Amino acid sequence: MRVSALNIAHLKLATFLGLLGLVLNIYPIPLFANVQLILGNAAVVIVAILLGPWYALFTALFTATGLMLAWSSAHVYLVFLLEALWLGFARRRDFPILYASICYWLLLGLPLMGLYLWLITGMPTYHIPFTTVKQAFNGIFYTTLGELCVVALPSLWHLKDKLVNHTRRTMSAQLSYLFILITTISLLTSSLVFNHYFMDKQQVLINQNLNDTGISLGHATETYISTNTRTIASIGKFISVSGLPFEQWQLVLDSVQGLTPSFTTMFIANEDGDIVAGSPLEKLNQVKLLPQKVNVLDRDYFIQAFIHHNTFVSPVFIGRGLGKDIIIAISAPIFKEESKTAIGIVEGSLDLSYFSNIDKQNQHHETQSIILLDEKKNIVYASERLGLQPLTPFNYVTGSTEYRTRLQLMNINQEDTETPEYIYAHHKLKNGWHLYVVEPFVPLLTLAQEQYTKTIVLLLLSMVGAIIIAKAISRLTTTPLALLAQHFSQKKDGSINEEKFEHELLDNSTPKEIYSLYESLEANQQALLSYQLELEDKVKQRTMDLEIANRKLKDMAERDSLTNLYNRRYTEKQFLKIQDLCERGQDAIAVVLLDLDFFKKVNDTYGHLAGDECLRVMAEVLTSHFKRDVDLLCRYGGEEFVLILPMCNTLKVEQHLNGFREKLASVVITNPADQVTFSVTVSIGAIIADAAYSSTLEVWLKQADENLYKAKEQGRNCVICTLVTV
Ligand SMILES: Nc1nc2c(ncn2[C@@H]2O[C@H](COP(=O)(O)OP(=O)(O)OP(=O)(O)O)[C@@H](O)[C@H]2O)c(=O)[nH]1
């Protein structure tokens, strides 16, 4: 950003929007798991549209910091600052911002995000495509939102010195683009909301199922333990009350053996902790064969029952009595008949396979697993697929910072990973045991990903559909307009189009406004046409008048008004052309000077009107006598006339002049004033020479004048002609 180009108002706007974006980005909208919607970057889009790349970069510094605080990952600076520059430069080149955003994510955003997730975060590869595509769609979402904010806020349109389009886009393109923007934001919003509620519902269902399983299996476990505890207590009590001698205790165990299938083994130990009776009997016999005597004096279940007189359920441990299995021992004291003195204990080792049965009977067995812990949090039973060993402590980590759900999440095997393994429900049983019902998290994640992927595909299809529909809709309105504009515009030659507008698009389906426009344009065109015709007529008339006036002016400039013969000026000018032409053709020219005889006398005798009439008659006779088009007849001044006779027959000129002289002399002239008649004669001096004789009229006239003078001298009414041969 050049410092000189800094605009304080723009900087303030960019800062304000940046801070707003920062706050919005600190709190992204959680959708499901690690799917979050960030909206703060819309501020960057607004700045990119209005102010260009450098201000957008400035705003992006704020918004990316917001994301940095939310995600604690520096990659946001790279991905989103680049995006800001990209959008800003695209805007400067009049590239629609939505399309620019799509291009950015396809060409840069997606690869960058993918590389970051793969190389830096160590996210499972199967999850990377979804996470990156999700981010790209989030990008398209806030870009659309930003652009619509600009469209919806008229105050931003009038922002001083903001970026403006260099090229004017067609109405159809603008309408289509706006339609696509609205469709995109509507589809994205509705699909996000729909997916959110769908996933929410799924989570509620999963939670409910886990809890239901927990309650039912917990209840079954409690019943199993309490029933068996009561059984052991009853045996102890029976022996105590019956006062049976210890030799008969084996009989008691033998008799209850079939009734207590829940116990794998049972035994009775005496006050010294020695096993004195056992069931099944084979096990007891095996124990008796052992080299060392089995003594349970130090066992919790012995101490609790014998010393504390409790009916006791032990944590899980490795048996040492009738076998070395992993067992849970339930023990009860045997009292001396009618007294409070313990004389032994009866113990039963619970059959742990029962938990496997209730696990298998669980209706959600396919997806759910259970973990039963004793009060010391050692594993009593764990579903086989979990791979957990009974008796081992249950190690797990709950929660996840990356994946936000309304479910309880735990990791059992991979405690260090951020990807949760299981969703769980926990139940604490009445005896202090814990029951965990767990379900793998990945299927739910996969479901969410499938759901969002379908949405994305649907969105893409809808965008294509929107483009087609937008084009069709804008065609309905803009095509008739374009056709009207084309039809009613001037033709290339600037004239008005006179053809009637007929097009299939202009029918009953044409919008009313456009049809009214057509009607008024049509009326204007007709008015303009008739005005044009009127104008053309007027112009034609004026042109004609002008031509006549011009001709008159020309005549006035070239001709003598009294005789209508050419004047002196015209003759002098024309002579040059005639002489040049004849010189080229090696033709002869005759230059003749004529002067009425005693014209002063005519004037004096008959008056000036008669003099004028005399001059007119002279001109008429001249015109009728010298008929060739090439002959130039001129009143040279006063009663003097000049004839230029090009390409003449040198031998016949004099004769022709004499013919004229005689003709004039025979003409009777009537004085218009008093109708008195008279006649006049003319003296003629001429020179006939090859055109090359001279290019100057004066030279020719000089000779003609000399001859005229001679004619006057010789008594007038005669022709003196000189034939000059070069
Ligand atoms: N009525 C009339 N008279 C003209 C016009 N132009 C010249 N004149 C007269 O023509 C007369 C010419 O007289 P002069 O030059 O003495 O010649 P002339 O009387 O014809 O005598 P010669 O040429 O020697 O025979 C003058 O009186 C002019 O006033 C004209 O346009 N109309």
The ligand as an ORCA input file, in Angstrom:
! r2SCAN-3c Opt
* xyz 0 1
  N     -28.448     53.801    -73.191
  C     -27.256     53.391    -72.827
  N     -26.216     54.088    -73.227
  C     -24.951     53.707    -72.929
  C     -24.718     52.556    -72.129
  N     -23.393     52.435    -71.973
  C     -22.798     53.449    -72.638
  N     -23.735     54.237    -73.216
  C     -23.514     55.381    -73.983
  O     -22.911     55.048    -75.212
  C     -22.266     56.199    -75.709
  C     -20.983     55.911    -76.342
  O     -20.547     56.982    -77.074
  P     -19.215     57.022    -77.834
  O     -18.156     56.391    -77.040
  O     -18.934     58.423    -78.143
  O     -19.420     56.326    -79.213
  P     -20.383     56.540    -80.399
  O     -21.366     57.561    -80.060
  O     -21.082     55.177    -80.582
  O     -19.512     56.866    -81.530
  P     -18.644     55.875    -82.330
  O     -18.378     54.707    -81.472
  O     -17.463     56.606    -82.704
  O     -19.529     55.536    -83.504
  C     -22.140     57.127    -74.488
  O     -22.985     58.251    -74.700
  C     -22.606     56.337    -73.339
  O     -23.301     57.135    -72.415
  C     -25.848     51.866    -71.694
  O     -25.755     50.866    -70.979
  N     -27.058     52.309    -72.097
*
